[in-house]
Amino acid sequence: MAHRRFQDGNGARWEVVVRGREWIFEPVEGNRGPARTAPAPGYEKDPYELSIEELQRLLDGAQAPRSNAKKSPFLD
């Protein structure tokens, strides 16, 4: 499945990458924002089947990816 690029309401460009049950919104073309993840919509598996408005709603509800790093028990 191909990655879809779109422009959000603020003019920033994003690439949607499908990773199983979550979609990753990666900044592209000068967008300096952090990558974000959102759960895949239950009604569609292909980002090309969604409208720009639907992608914008998913992006608005997306969060920055969680870090898997744990705190060191040796730090104060």
Helices and strands as residue ranges (DSSP letters): E 4-7, E 13-19, E 22-28, E 36-39, G 47-49, H 52-61
